[in-house]
Every structure is written in C-alpha cells, then in structure tokens.
Amino acid sequence: MHELVSQRGGMSRRAVLAAAVTAGVTATAVTASPGVAALPAGPAADRAAGPARWFADPARSVRPKFRWWWPDGLVDPDEVAREIDQIADAGFGGAEIAAVHHSIRDKSLLDTAHHGWGSRPWRDGVEAALRRAVRRGLTVDLTLGPSWPVAVPGVTPDDEAAAQELAHGRTSLAAGATYRGPVPAPVHEAASGVRAQRLLAVQAARVDPANSTRKETGLDPDSVRDLTDTVTDGGLTWTAPADGEWMLISYWQRGSGQQPESGPHSAPGAFVVDHLSPAGTTAVTDYWERHVLTGSLRRLLKAAGGSFFEDSVELESEGLVWTARLPEVFEQRTGRPLLPWLPALVLDDSNQVFAFGAQLTRQIRHDFWATVSDLFNRHHVGALKDWAHSLGMTLRAQPYGLQTDAVATAAILDIAEGESLGFKNLDDYRCLAGGRDMAGHTVLSCEAGAYNGSAYSTTWDRVLRTMGGAYAAGVNQTVMHGFSYASAPEAEWPGFAAFSPYNGTPGYGESWGPRQPTWRHAEDIAGYLGRVHAVLQSGTARADVAVFRQTGYTATGIGASWFTSTGVPLGWTHQFLSGPLLDLPNATVLGGRLAPGGPAYKALFVEGDFFHGSTPTLALADARRILAFAEAGLPVVLLGGFDQALTPGVPEAGETERLRDVLTRLLALPGVVRVTEKTGVGDALAALGVTPDVRHSVPSTLLNAHRVTADADYYYLVNGKHAETVKPPVAAIDHDVTLRRTRGRDAVPYLLDPWTGRAARVGRYTLDGQDVTFRVALRPGQTLVVALGRPGLFGDRHGNRPHALSSDADEVLFTARGLTVRARAAGTYRTRLSQGRTVTTTLPAVPGPIEPGRWHVEVEDWRPGDRPTRTERVRRTLTLDTLLPWSSIAELEDCAGIGRYRTTVTLPGDWGPTHGALLELGRVSDTFRVSVNGRDAEPADRLDPVVDVGPLLRRGTNTIEIEVATPLVNRLRVSRPEVFGGLARQEYGLVGPVRLVPYAQKTV
C-alpha cells in the first residue's frame, strides 16, 4: 500500500477554531502583558490548580523549546503558522527563530536583497509566528542577528561599531644594529573589506632567552621602550643598544572584518559588532528600533515574545580582540598604563607570541582579560538586557567564547545557556549554575542534541542520556537543536535542514518535526522533559559546596579537585563562584550557610588557579570577603600553599603582603582548614561537620540535584556520568540512597514519574532524624524524581498511613488500595511496618514469564515523495518467529518509518484482580508506545522500556501491540548516498527479548 503525506501537515482542530477568532483578541492579549516580561515562574504559579497538577500537566513556560532554523526571510507566513501548530501539538513550549542555512551552497538562491534577515518578508514571518504563538500559548525567542556572532546590516568593518582586533608586526635586531624603514607591517593581512588600520604604538624590547619557550619569545619587561613618537610618515629609524638581541614590535588597531556564519544573510551584508563598546551594542539596538520593530511587532513581542538570544561569543581574529577604549579602561581599573604590557598580550592566530617572566605574564594577562570581562558585561550584556526589558523581553545568552568571566556573566543574564555540543563535562554547566543561583535567577538553559555527523540518525535515547547529567548539574530548560523550516532552495527530501548536508557530509544536530517518524511519539518526550523542568524550576536550588574559581571561564572541561572525581560519586554537589559573585546582595552568611535563601552552600572550597598552573592566588578584595564569610561561621577548606598566596593580577606596592596578612587571619579561624593534598579534602569537610544532602555508602554513578520549595524537598536523581566521552560506559546501579529533609520531620517520600505525571508515596523506606533512606535501582541514563513533603501533599489518601521498613517481597508500594506487597512468585511474605508490627501476606500462584513466539509486523516505510516536503509511505507486512533489527531483515534493511508489532499471549483461568504483569521490551529503537487489548498503556521510560500492563490484561487471550518509530538515516543512506552513504545502518525496530512477567499483589 502506498500513501503520500505532506510534511507541511495541516491545521489542528484547535488551530482551526483559533483561526476564526478576530484580530481584536490578539490585540487584547498583547495589551494584557505590559512591562518587562517575567521569567518562567516554574510550577509555583500552577499549584492552586490542584494537587500535583503543576507536575502532571506542566505549564508551557517550562516545556522544552526548539531552535527554529529559517532560510533568512524566505518563509511563508502560512507555513510559519503551521509549524507553530506542529510544535504546540507535540507538547513543546516555544521556539527560537534563527537565520541559519549552512546546508545551502548557492547563497544567491536565498535572494537576500528581498528576503534577507530583517527584511519585510522576514518580519512578516516573525509576526505570523507570534500571532499563532499567542493563540497556542507558546513563546517565541529571537536571535539578535542572523546566525552568529551578533551582527546587523549596515555596519562596515571600518566602523566604530564593528568588531576590532589588535594586530602586531615584528622585526628582530642584533645588538647595535640600526633599523631604518617603514613601521613593521602586521604579520597577517587585514580581512577582506577592512580598508583602514591605525598604528597604536611601536615598541622595542630586549629578548630574554631565560623566559623564552618553544612557543613564546621571552622579553625583558624593564627594557620595553616606546618608539611611537619617533615615527614619521610611517617610517622608523632606531638603533638597538649593544646589550643583546632586540625586538621591534608594532601594534595596529583595525576592524576584524568578521561576518556572521554562513552568510550573507542580508543586503547590505552584516558585520559582527564590537562586543566591548557602547557603539557595538547601539548599532544592534538602533537597527532593531529603526528597521525591525514595527508597532504590531512590538505589541506581539509583549504577548508572546520570550527572550532575545545570543549564541556563544565566537569572535574570530588572527590578532587580539580589541576595542578603542581598552587602554583607558585598563588604566582606570588597575592604575597602570596598558601599553607597556602589550608584548605579553598580543596573539598570532590564538597563540601567545611574547612573554615576560611566568608570574608577571600570568598577572598581566589576568588584568587584561578581567578588563575585557568588565567591558563585555557592562557595554554588551548589561546594555542588551536593559534594552530587552524595555520591550517586555528577557535576554538569554551563551556567555562564553572569549577569555572572560562567564560565571559572572551568568549572574547578569536573565537566562544563561550552555550547550551539549561544546561543553566537555558537567562542571561547565556548574559554572553557569553558580552565577544563576547567586544572582537569584531561575533558569539555566541548554542548547541540546547537537551531535557531529548525526543528522537524521539521532535517537531520543541519546538526547535523554545527554540531558540526564546536564539536569543534575543545574540545567532546567532545554532548547532542542533543532527544528528546520520546511523547505528552501537546494533542499531535498525530507526537507530543508539547516546543517545537513554540511560540507557534503551528514551535518550535526537534528531536524525534528513531522518529517521524522519519531514525531508521532514526541508528545511523550515533551511531557517527560517538561515535568523534569517543572521540578527543577521549583523553589530554589541547593548545592553542598561553593568552589571558588579565580578565573571564571567555562566550556573548558576543568573541574574541581576532589569534588569532581571523588565527591560527586559519593553524593556531593558543587557549583563554581568567581570574585564578582562575592559582592552580590545574596552573598551573606547565616546559620553557617552562604546565600542561605539558596543555594545555601554549606562550605566554601578554595584551590589554586587551574588556568595558571594551579597557582594559589586570591585577589585582596576576594580574600577579605572570604575572611568575612568565615568569621560569620561559613566553613572554608583551602587546598594548596595559601600561606604564600599571590595576587592574580599585577600587585600594587605592598598588596601581596596585605593579602598574606588577611590569609593568615583566615587560616587561624577554627572553621577553616588548609590541606596540602586533594585526597585530604573529604576528611577536612568531615572535621568541619559538613556532609552532603545526598549520601550513599558506595561510590556510584548516581548524580543528583536538589531544589527546595515552601512545600517540599525535590531531588532529581540520574544514573549518569561526569562526561559522556568518559569510558567505560555507565552500568546499572542498585543501592541504598539517603536524602536529607529540610521541610519538617513529618515529610514523607513520594516518587514523581516524569513519564506519566503520576505521584505516589514510596512504600518502603527508613527514617533517621532528618534522613530518609530507600533503595534506588537505575539503568544507565535513567532518572528518578523524589519529593519529600507533608503527608497528602499530592492529594493521596495514604499520607499518614504506616509504611514498610523492610520486606522479603519483591516490592512494597502504595497503590490506590493502600500499602501493597508485590512478588513474581507465590508464597507468604513478611513485611515490617513503621509502627513496629510485622505482617504476613500470602500471594497466589503466579504464571512464569511469557516470551511471545510469533509477531505480526506491519511497517510504514518512509520514502522520498514527489517534492522535498512530501513523504511516500509504503506499507509492508511480515511475520517474525524471532525478533531482529530491521537491518538484519532483507525486506526491511533500508527501511525507516513506523513499525507495529502485534502478538497474543494467553493467561490462565485463575488470573484475577490480584494479578498483573510487567511487559519488558528489551532493546527497542527508537521511540515506542504499547497497547493491550486495544487500550493504550501509559508512556514508558525510554531508557528502561518496561511497562506495567497489569490493569489492561484479562484471563484468556490478550493482544499486545508495540508501535516503534525510527530515525530516517537508513532510508537516506540509499536515497541520498552522496551525503549519507558512508554511514552504517542503524538497528531499528523491536529487538527484544520481549517478556511478559506476571506478578501477584495484595494490600497489607
């Protein structure tokens, strides 16, 4: 059977009804949201709707979003509205419109003169998206410019507002030799379009072989001479002294000429703006105000606008990132002129060129990049945030890419964002989480699911494994990478994909949407992610320890001594703070906690600067703040030689001595411990009486995150690892876990199932003061959400009933009828209850596990249709006696699509209400749904494909159907071999083994 289906889809019934609403409704919705847009409030705003409603049906504001790639303005408003409907119907919360089209080779086909970014058609598309988003309850984010980095049309490389670089030239001179000629030209020519460059300075310095390395030429800092005033008409004459080899160095200020990625995107073309000056930011905001923000668009942004977004700050230069006022601001900040230090700063294609002594060079570079951080945060991030607020929007950004303090920037942003592609491990997220939580913000976002070379082969279980650990490290919003607009020039089936093909090969990231067979089950994924987000945006975060970071970079993979390698496997949690965070209003100590309202750190850990050879450094102001924290009762652990600490920057006269005096006072306090080896950190914390909120007696791959609300403690647990690339892979875990209650001694544990939205009280656990201990068994990547709250918090009737302390049954759980024991075999089981008595329960005979022997399979094989956005579905049927992956079945080896597996099982005549069964699916790829006797089972955990089908079974014959949806790459291997032919076939379908495992259960 053949069927042709358009990827463009149609309007849902709800959308059809909404389309009949007059435009006046939209206007009303717009005017109802004046002022600055509020950040997502999390589930607190929804709690009045009923017990656990905020969890079972999470608000749109906490649901996952998509990065929505457009071919600039070459979009149709009707199609834009349809795609908003598709995103909404699948249960997602919004989209970020981004002009990205790396896959299109011939950019002239995009007609940027008429359909570029910011053009009338682009604006019409944005308005169409916002209008439909208002009706569907979604939010729409907008990138600040086309592609990345931030750029706007009309800025030329020589403009004050354009991104700047400092290029250098060099010439060596022997002792006593005379240089006569033009000032040394830059070692790299200016980028295309750069027509002007200004000589900033010319210097001479004596070469110091003792400070030279294989990569850097050593110079004597005391020999640096300024020759700028001797330059005449571009020429220079200078004789080197007779004491050694000398270096002439010139410094040229010019535009970098950088354009946004994979352009052009507009006419005139856009150039990247200066991220360190007011002029650069003003160029962005002025363009929006004058050319983009029509009256209707402003109103729509207030109704359905979310955030303006900026991608990672990937400023590209063969020299040093620069701005005109850097020397002036550096001197204001440090009290010293910048120019004498320039030799230690210039770069040649990201490599340092010259160096003074190691310590001085490190201090100079620290002061320079700290100044750049200040400029970036003040003139770019802070100014853009203020402008966004004036439009009722927020600012979301990835605050890394430059050598700036991303931890501090995360505290300024409304929403900081990391990324699964660029971040090397979980500590990269923990850096941003520290800034977010110290500033009292709620959301840490993640650009998720971008995998190199995985276009159309990405599975949802891979995404879930990736995000599992990220959530434990502080992430609580997912922006999926991504959703491509339906079509564009050069696009082939299954439609336009922003990053595929990428240089002729499969690109990175995925193009989710109706073109994907797994979209049929996307609502299950969206529900799961939304419920996890709802929990992790509740209340305030808690972390055990703050790790002080002298250099606040992220996206580096550099973690914390002891905690990353040893503490985390024992249950410890940590976040990173940098110096500016110590001055925030939240940086107070009460009851031995730093930031007591959240994240309520129990201790501060300080070690040497990992970015500079683990040198023990502290700024004097930071040391004084830490001393004040310790005097107020905060436990502090220092690792390394902090009795001989140095300043991170070039010290003022006497500053090092003053620093060491402060540290002497700090180390003398009873709540402060200094250790010399990282293995001693755990013992130091124990000596200070500091313990984690989550504990397990054995090292484990269990990761956790803790949130506290007025009602409960919420713990997110996941069987994950510090970095996905670390081997060996995670194995299943099964051990006791202890959680600490902070919301009253009467709090009882609930399990919140993020796949179904159900909440159920835990049936078996023990209490010890504020501690709750129970067994946790998780497969690799699998998650568990636990709430410790008052009895009846989730509307259950069993809140005050006794629970089990122990039992020899397989499980003890609360069901609708009360505390219930469950086992897979008949017998009499003893259960010890919390009220002190022991009860016995006799369970009837239970059939053994049943493994179906024959399967009827119907496959929808998705193939290219007669145009890029149309899919031909060829139906195939077969019977299998043994489950195999499609790639091992001749009729299906190149198929991709949806498979429906049907079988029957027979249950005995004594099957009754005390019986049930678990359906174990074994291996299944990718997404799935289960029905029994024509009734749908609830969504099941993709990473633990076991479904409780007990309520759906009956005595006699039962029909089981398992619907499986796959990625598309197996079909694309043969339909587009020039791009995808080099990839191996994926093992699609239901592979099993599939078992129906009966159980019996009775109420205690």
N, C-alpha and C positions, 0 to 999 in steps of 0.2 A: 504494500500500500504506500502511496506517495502523498505527501501533503506539503504545500508551500506556505511558509509562515513569514510575515514581515517582522524584522527586528524592531521596527518603529512602533509596533503594537497599536493599541487603541486606547481610548479613554475609559477609565474605570467608571462604574455606575456613580460612585461618589463624585468623580470629576465632572461627569455629565450634569449632575444636579447642580454642582457648584458653578458650572458654566452659565447656568440660567440666572444666576444672581446678578443684579445690576452692578455697574461700576461704583455706585454710591456706597455699597457695602465695603468695598476695598478702601474707599476714602475714609469711611468711619473707622475701620481698623487701623488705618495709618495714624489718624489723629488721636487714637486712644493710647498711643505709646510715646508720649513726649519725653524729651530729656535724654540723658545718657542711657544707652541700653544696659540692662542689668546682666551680669554674668549668670550662667545657669545656676539656679538656686539649689539644684540637687533635689532629693526626694522630700526635703522638709516641707516644701510648699504643697506637696500632694498628700501628706499624711492624713489630712482631715477627710479624705475621700473614703477612708475605711482601713481596717487592719491590713497591712502589707500590700495595699493597692499600689503604693508607690513602687513596690518591688515587682509585683506580678505584671503590671502594665506600666512600664517606665515611661516617663514623660518624653516627648520629642526632644526636649532640650538636652537630655542625657544620652540619647541614642547615637549610634555611630554615624559618621558622615562620609561623604565621598569627595575626593579631589576630582573635579569635573573638568575634563580637558576639552577645550574648544579650539577649532582651527581659526583662531583670532575671531573676526566678526562674520565669518562665512557660515552663519547659522540661520535657521528658520524659526521664528517665534513660536509657531505651532509645534514644531518638533521639540523645541526647548520646553514648552509646557508639558508635552507628553513625557519627556524624560523626568521632569519633576514628579509627575504622577507615578512613573515606574519606581523611582526612589522611595516615594511615600508608601506606595502599595506594598513594597517589600519590607517596610517597617523601619526604615532608616530616618535619621533626624534632620538631614540637610546636606548641602553640597557647597563646595568652594570652586567658584568659576576661575579657571586658569587657562591662559592662552599658551598652549603647548602643542607642538606638532613636529617633533623630531623625525617622525617617520616619513614626512613629505619631503621628497628630494628637490622637486622643482617648486621653489617658493613663489615663483611668479604666478602659479596657478591660484594662489590664495588672493590675489588682487588686493594687496594691502592699500592701494590708493583709495579703494572704495569700501573694502571690508576688513580693514586693519583693526588692531586693538584700539579701542576708544572711538571708533567711527560710529556713524549713525546706526548701521546695522548691528554693530556690537552692543550699543546702548539699547536698541530695541530688543535684542535678545536678553539682556540683563533685566530689563523691565518685565518681559514676559516671564522670566524665571521668578522674579519677586512677586508678581501678581499671582501666579499659581501657587507659590510657596505660602502666601498669606492664606489662601483658601485651604491648603493642606496642612497648615500648622508647622511647616518646615522653616529653617533659617538658611539664608544664602550668604556665604562669605565671598569676598572679592580679593584677588591679589592686587597689590598696589601698582603693579605694572605688568607688562607682558612677560611671560616666562620668568627668568631670574638672572642676575640680581635686579634690584629695583631700578627701573629706567622709565623715562617718559619721552614722548616725541618732542622734537623741537630743541632739545639740549644738544649742543655740539661738543666735540671733545675739548675744544679750547675754552669753553665757557667756564666761568667761576663755579657754576653749579655741577660741573662734570667731575667724575671720579679722577683723582690726582695720583701721581706717583713721583717719587724722587729717584731719578736715575743717576748713576755715577760714571765718571770716567777715571782712568788711572794711567800713570806713567811712572816707571821706576827710574831713579837716577843714582849713579855711582857717587861715591864720596867726592866732593869738589866739582862735580860735573855741572854744566850750565844747560838749562832748558830754555829754548827760545822758539816760540811758535804759538799756534792757536791753543786756547784752553783745551785740555784733553776732552774729546767728544765722548758722549755716553757709550758704554760698552755695547748697548743694544739700541738699534734704531727705534724711533718712535713708531707707535702703532699707526695703521692706516687711518687717515683723516686728521691726525694730530699735526698741526702746522706751526704751532708756537711752543717754544720752550725757553724758560728763563733761568739764567745762571744764578743760583742761590749763593754759592760760595766756592772758593778754591782754597785748598789747604795743602800743607806739606807736613810729613811726619816721618820720623826715623824708624826704619824697620828694626824690630826687636826679635831676633831668632828664638830667644828663650820663650817667647809667648806664641810662636808660630806652631800651627798644626798642619796636618795633611790638607785640611780644607780652608784654613784661615791663615792669613798673613799677620803675624804679630807686629804691633806698633808700640812705640813708647808714648804713653799719654802726655808726658811732660814736654815732649818735643813738638807737639802739634802747633803749627803756625798758620795764621790766617793770611792768605795772599790775595784776598778778593780785591782789596783796594789797589793792587798793583796791576790789575787787568786793564788794558787799554785797547779799545776797538776789537775786542775778542781775542787779543793776543796776550801772551805772558812771557816774561823773561825772569828767570830765577836761577841762582847758583846754589847748589847744595853745600852745606857745611862739610868739612873734611872728616867728620866722625861717623862713618858708616854709610850704609845704603839708605836712600830716602825714597819716599813715595809721594808723588803729586796726585792729589785727588780732587776731582771737580764734582759738583752736585747740581743737577739740573731738575727744576720743577716743571712738570708738564702734565697734560691730560693722559690718562691711561688708554683712552680710546676704546674701552670695553663696551660691547653691546650685549643685550640680553641673549641668552642661549637660543640657538637655532632660529635666528631671525633671518630677514627682517620681519617684524610684526606690525609695522605701521609705516605710514608715509606722511611726513618725513620720518626717517628712521629714529629710533630711540637709542640714547646712550646712557650708560649707567651713571647714576648721580653720585656726588660726593657724600659719603655716609658720615662724614665727620664735621660738616659745616652746616650752619643755618641755610646757606644758599642751596645746598643739595636738597634738603627737605622742603624748602619753599618751592623749588621747581616742581616737586611732586604734588604738593597740595594745591599750588596755583593751577597746575594743569587740570586736576580734578575739578576745581571750583569753576574754572573758565570754560572747559571743553566737555566735561563728562556729566557733572551734577545738574541735570535739569530739575525743574521743580517737582515733576512727577517722580523722578528717581529718588530725590531726597525724601519725599513722603514714603515711598515704598521701602527705602532703607530703614526708616524708623519702625515700619511694621514688620518686616521680615528679614531685615539685614542682621547679620551676626557680627562678624569680625572682618576687618581688613587684615590681610595676611602677607607676611614677608618670609620667603624661603631662606635657607642658610646663606650667610653673608659670604658668597664666593667671589670676592673681589680679586681679579686676576691682574697681575703685574709682574714684569720681569725685574722691577725695581722694588722700592719700599713704598707701601701705602702711605699717602701723604695728604695734607691739607694745608692751605696757605698760613693759617694761624697757629700751626703746631709749635714753632719756636717760641712764640709769645706765650701760649698757654702753658707750655712746658716750664718756662721760667717763672710764671706766676705760681705754678704748682709746687715747684721744687726749690725756687730761689736761686737757680743756677741756669746759665745760658745753655741752649741745646747744641749749638754748632760745634763746640769743641769735642762733643761726644759722638758726632756723626760717623766717624770711621767705624765705630763698633756697632753701628746700626744698619748701614746700607746692605742691601740684598742684591744678589745676582741670581735671578730665577729661583727665588725662595731660599737660596743658600747664603749664609753669612760670608762676608768677604774678608773683613779685618777683625782683629781682636786686640784688646789690651790684656792685662793680667786677668786670669779667670774670674776672680772675685769681683773686680771692678767692672768687667764686661757684663757679668750677670746683673750687677746692680744698675748699670746704665740701661740695659735692655728692660729691666723691670720698670724703671721710672718712665721710659718711653712708652711702653705698652699700657702702663697704668694711665698715662695721659691720653692715649688713644681711646682707652675704655671710657674715660670721663667724657670725651668729646662725642663718642658714639652714643653713649647713654643720654647725654643732655640734648644734643642737637638733632639726633636721629630718632632714637626710641622714644624718649620723653616727649619730643615735639609731635611726632606722629600719633602718639597715644592721645595727647590733648586734642589734636585735630579730629581723630576718630570719635572721641567722646562728643565733640560738638555736633556730630552728625547722628548721634544715637548709636554709634557702633563701638566695638572694642577693638583692641589691637592684639593679634596673635602672631607670633614670630618664632623662628628658629634662631636663637641668639648666639650662633657660633659660626666659625669660619675664619674670623680674624683672631689674632692672639689677644683677645680681650676677655674680661671677667664675665663669662656667661652666667655664673652663679648670681652675680649682682644684677645683671640684665634681666634674669628671670624674675627677680623681685620687682622690677619696674613694670614689666609687661602685664597686661590683663591676663593673657594666656601664653605661657611659654610652651614650645613644642620641640620634641626630639624626633628621631626617625629610626626605624628599624634597619634601614639600609646602611646609614653612615655611622651609627653608634656601634661601638665594638663590644660593649657589655653593659650590664645593668648599672654600673657605677656612673656611666654617662647620664643616665636618667636621674640618678640620685643627686647629681649636681644641680640639675634644674629643680628638682623637688625641694631641695633646701631653700632655694630662693623663693619659690612659690609659697611655701608654708611659713617662712619667717615674715613674709610680707602680708600674710593673711589672705592670699588668693585661694581659689578653689581648684581650678582645672590645670592639669598638665597633659598636654595633647601629644599625640604621636602620629607621624606620617607612617602608615603601616602597610606592610605587604609588598614592598618593592624588592624583588629578588632578581639578580642579574641573570639574563638569559632564560627567564621563566615565563615569558608571555604565553598565555593560553595553556600553561601546564601547572600553574599554581593551584594547589589544593587548599581548601579551607582548613584542613587539619594543620597544614604548615603555618597558616596565619595564626591559628589558635595557639599553637606551641610558641610562636614568636611572642605573641601578646601576653601569654601567661606569665612569663617572667617580668615583662615590662610593667604589668599592673602591680606586681609585688614591689617594684622599685619606685612606685609613685605615679605612674601614668593612670589617668582615669577618663581619657577621651581618645577615641580612635578616628582618624581621618584616613579612610582606605585609599590606597594608591592603585587604581582609581577607577573612574567611570568615564569612558570616552564618548564624546558626541557621536551620533550615529554614522555620519558619513563625511567625506572630504575628498578633494581631488586626489587621485592615485590610490585611493583606498580599495582594497579587495576584501572578499568575504573573510571574516564575518562583519566587516565594517571598519571605519576609521579607528585606529589605535594609536595613541599619542607617541608611544615609544617602540612600536613594532611595525615593520622591521626597523632595526637600529643598526646602521652601517651594514645592511644586508643580512643581518642575523636576527634571531629572536631577541626582542628587547627585554627591558626589565619592567617590573610592575605588571599589573593585570588590567584588562578592560572588562570590568564586571558589568552586569546588566542582562537584559533579556537575551542577548546573543549567547549567553552562557547557559548550558543545560542546568548547572547547579543553581541558577537564579530561581528555579522552581522551589528550592528549599531555603532561599536567602532569608525569608522571614524568621526561620528558626535561628539562624546565625545572628540576625539583627536583634532578636529578642534576648538571646544569651548575652551579647555584648552590652546591650542597653541595661540589663539587670546588673551586670558587673559594674558598669559605670555608675548606676544609681547608688549602689552600696559605697563605692569608692569616692563619690562626691558628697556623701553624707557627712555632716558634722565637720570635725577637724581631724587632721592626720596626727598620728602618734609615731614617734621613732625613738629608739632607745638611746642612741648616741649621736651627737653632732661631731663631725670630723672637720677640723679647721683646715682650710686649703689656702695657702698663701698666694697661689696663682690659680685663679678661678676658671681655668679652661674646662671645656668639656668636649665630647667627641674625640677623646684621646685614648680611652680604654684604661687609663691609670686609676687604680682604686685606692683602697686604704689598707695600710699594714694591719695584719692580724684579722681585722673585721671581714674583709673580702674573702680571704682564704680559709679562715678558721672560725670566726664568729658567726658568719651567716649560716654555715652548716649546723650550728648549734641553736639557731633561732634568733640571733641578734639582728636588729635592723639599724641602719645608719643613714644619715644624709650629710651632704657637704655644705659648709658655710665658708664664705670669704669675708674679708675685712669689712666691706661696706654694710654687710648684714648685721654686724655687731652694733651699728648705730641706729637700727630701726626701732620704732617705738615698742615693738614686740620683744626686743632683746632685754628682758628683765628676768630676774631670778626670784622665784617664790617656792617655798617648800622643797628646796633642792632641785627644782626644775628650771631649765632655761626655756623661755617662751611658754609659761605654764598653761596658757589657754590653748596651746597647740602650736608646734608639735611636742612640747613638753619633754625636751631632751633630759635624760637622767644624768648625763655626763658629757663633758667636752674632751675630745681626744685631739692632741696636737702632735704632729710629727714634722720631720724635715720636709723641705720643698721638693717633691718628686720631680718637678720640672727643671730643677737645677741641682742634680746630683744628691738629692736628699739633704741638702744643707739645712741645718737648724736655723731658721730665720723667723723673725717677727717684726712687724712694724711697731714702733714705740707706742702709737695710739692703740693698736690692737692688743699689745701686751697689757696696757693699763686697763682696757676693758675686760680682758680675761681675768686679771687680778681682782677687779671689782666683782665679777661673777663668782669667783672662788671665795672671796670674803663674804659674799651673800649666801654661801652654802652650796654652790654647784661643785660636785666632784670633777676633778680635772686630772687627766693622765697625759703625761708628756713622754714621747719616745725620742731618745737621742740626746745629744750634748747641748741641751738648752741652757746650761750654766755658762756656756761660751757662745751664745747665740749671736747672730749678726743681723743687721737690718737688711730687708730685701732690696731696698734702693740705696743709692749713694748716701751715706750718713752725713748729717751736719756735724760740726765740731762738737765733740762730747756726746753725740747721740748714742753711740754704741755703749758707752759707759752707763748712760741713763737707762738704756734698755736692760742691761745686765743687772742693774740695781733693782729694777722692777721684777725681773725674773727671780732674783734671789729672794725677794719678799714672797713671791708666788710659791716658790718651791718650799718655803718654810711653813706653809699652811698645812694643817692636819688633813684637809680634804684633797690634797694634791700629791700625786705620786709620779715620780720620774723613773722610767725603766730604760735600760740600755739595749735590750734585745726585744724584738717584736713578739717573741714567744712569751714574754712576761706580761703582755697587756691584759690577758684574761685574768691572771692572778691579781693584777693591780685593781681591776674593776671589782673583783670579789672582795678584796681587802677594804674597798670603799663601800661595800654593801650594795653595789649596783648589779642588778640582774635583769635579764630581758623579759618582755611581756609574753613571749612565746618560748617554750623550752621543750627539748626532747633529749633524752639521756644519751642517744647515739647520734653521731654526725649523720646528716641527711641532706638530700637534695630538696627538702621541703623549704620553700620560700614563703614569706608572709608579709602582709600589710595590715595595719591596724587603724581603724577610724573610730572616733568616739562621738556619739550624739547625746542629747539630753535623755534619750530612752535606753540606749544600749551601747555595748562594745561590738563592733563588727570586725571580724577577722577574715581576711581573704588568704587562703592557703593554696599553693600550687606546687606540684612536683616538677620543678624546672631546674635551671642552672644559670650560673653567672654569665655565660656567653654561649650562644648557640654553636659556635665553631669549636668549642672545647670538647675533646673526646676523653673517655668513652661516652656514648650517649647515656641519657638518664635511664635508670632502671626503675621498676615498680618499687614502692615503699609500703611498709605496713608496720607501724609502731605507735606507741602512745605519744600524745602531744598534750602539753599543759598550757592553758591560756589563762591570763590574769583578768579578773573582773574589776572594773573601775566604777561601775554604776550600781553598787549596792550588793550586799551579801545574799540577797534573795534572788539574784539574777540566775536564770536557768538557760541552758544552751539550746539553740534552735539551728537546724540545718536549713539554709535557704538554697533552693535548687535554681540556679540561673537558667537552666534549660526549660523548665516548666513554669517557673514563677511560684512554685509552692513552698510554703514554710512549714516545717514540722519539728516538734520538740525532739531532742536527742533522747533515746530511750535508755542508754547505758553510759554512765559516767560516774566519776567520783569527785568529791569536793574536799578541799583542804584550805580553810580560810577563804582568801580571795581567788584561789586557783581552782580551775576546772580541768580535769584530765579525762581524755577519752581516746579511743583507738582511731587512727587515720590510715586508710589504705588507698593509695592513689596510683594510677598508671602514669606513665610518662606524659607530662604536659597537662594532666587532669587537674581540675580546680575544685575547691570546696569553699563555701561561704558559710561562716558561723556567726550567729548573733547571740550575745549574752545579754538578756534583758529580763524584765519582770515577767512573772507568770501571766500568761494570757495576752502578751504584747501583740501577738499575731492573730488574735481572735480565736485561738484554740480553746478547747474546754478542759485541757489536761494540765494546765499550768501549775496547779497546786497539788497534783497527784504525785505519789511516790514514783521514783524511777529505779532502774536496776543498777546495782553496784557491780554485779558480776552475774554470769550465766554460762552454762555449758551448751546452750542453744547456739545456732549459727549467728542469729541476730536477735536483738531486742529493740523494738521500735514502737513509737506511738502511732497508732492508726486511728481511724475515725471512732473505733470502738474502745480505745484505751491502750494501755501498755500491752504489747503483744510480743510473744516469742515466735520465732520462725526457724525452721530447720528443713534440711533436704532429706531427712530420714525419719522414720517412725521411731518413737521412744518416749521416755519420761525425762524431762529436763528440769533441772533445779535452777532457780533464779533467786539471788539475794537482793532484797529491796532496801531502799534507802531508809525506811522506817525501822529496819532491824530484823524483820522476819524473812524467812526463806520459804518460797512457794514452789510447788511442783506442777508441771504441766505435761499431760500426755497427748502426743500428736499421733494421728492415724497413719496408716501406710501411705507411702509416697512413691509414685512411679519413678523409675530411674530416668536419667537423661535420655532424651529422644533426639536422634540426629536424622533429619529427613533424608530420604534416599533418592528422591526424584523431584526435579524442579522444571516447571514450565516457564520459559523465559520469553518475554516479548521486548524487543529493543527498538527504540526510535533512534535510528542512525542519522545524525545531523550532517548535512552536506551543503556545499555552496548552491545557492539558488541562482536565479537569472539576473540578479544585481547584488552589489556588495552587502546590502542590508537585508537580504532575503535568504531564508534557510529552507532547504528541501529536507523533509523528514521521511526517510524510507523505513518502513516497518518490517522487522524480521522476527520470526518466531522459531524457537528450537526447544528441545528437551534435553536436560542435562542429568546424568546419573551422578556426576561428580562436579562440584563447583570448581571453576577455573577462571583465571583472569581473562578478559576479552582478548588480550594479546596472544593467548595460547589457544584460542578457538579460531579455526580457519575462517569461518563466516564473519567473525567479529574483530579480527586482529587490527583493522584500521578504523574501527568504528569509534565514534564518540557521540554521546547523547544521553538518553534516559533508558534504563533497563528496569523491567518489572518482573520480579521473580515470584512465582506462586507455587505453593506446596500445601499438602494436607498432613495433619497429624491426628491420631486417634487417641483419645483419653478414655480411661476405664469407666465402667458404670458406677463405681463408688466415688467418682470425682464429685466433690461437693463444695460448699461455701468455705470450708477450712483450707481448701487447696488453692494454689496459684502457681505461677511459673515465671521464670526469667528467660527471655529469649536472648541468647548470646550470638552475636552476628560474626564474631571473629574479624577477619580482615574485610574491609569494605571501602571502596573508593569511588566517589568522594563523599558526597552528602547522601543522606538516606531518610526515608520515612517508613514506618511499619503500620500495617493494619491487620486486624484479626477478625475474621467473620464479618468483613465489611465495615468494621468500626476502627477509626484511627486511634492508634496509640499516641501518647504524648510525645513531644520532641525528646530525643535521647542525646546523651553526651556523645559528641562526635569522637572524642578521644577515649571513650570507654563504651563501645557500642553494645550495651546491654539494656534491654527494655523489659520492664515489668509489665507483662501482658496478662497477669492474673485476672483482673476484672473482665477481660474480654473473652476468656476461654469458657468452654462448656464441655460436658461429657459427650463422648462420641467424636464425630469428625469435626475438625476445625481447619479452616482455610487461613493460611498465613501468606501475606503479600508484603514484599520488601521492594520499595522503589528506590533506585540508585541513580544519581546523576553524576556526570563526569566532566572534567575539563575537555577542551577541544583539540588538544595537540595531536592526538593520534590521527584524527582526520586531516589536520593541517599538514602533517608530515607528507601526505600523498597528494593533497590538493594544492599545496604551495611548497613543493620540495626545495625550491631555490632559497627559501628562508628557513623552513622548519625541518628539512630532510635530514639534517645531521643529528637530530635528537633521537634518543631511544624511545621505543614505545613505552607508555606508562601502563601499569597493570590496573585496569579499570574493572569495576563491577564488584559483585559479591563473591568473595573468595573463600570466606569461612575459616574454620569449620563453624557451621551454624548448629546450635544445640538449643533445644527447649529443656530447661532444667526445672522440674517441678519442685514445689515446697509445700509444706503444711504450716499453718499458723493458728494460734489461739490466743485470746485475750487472757492475761494473767488474772 
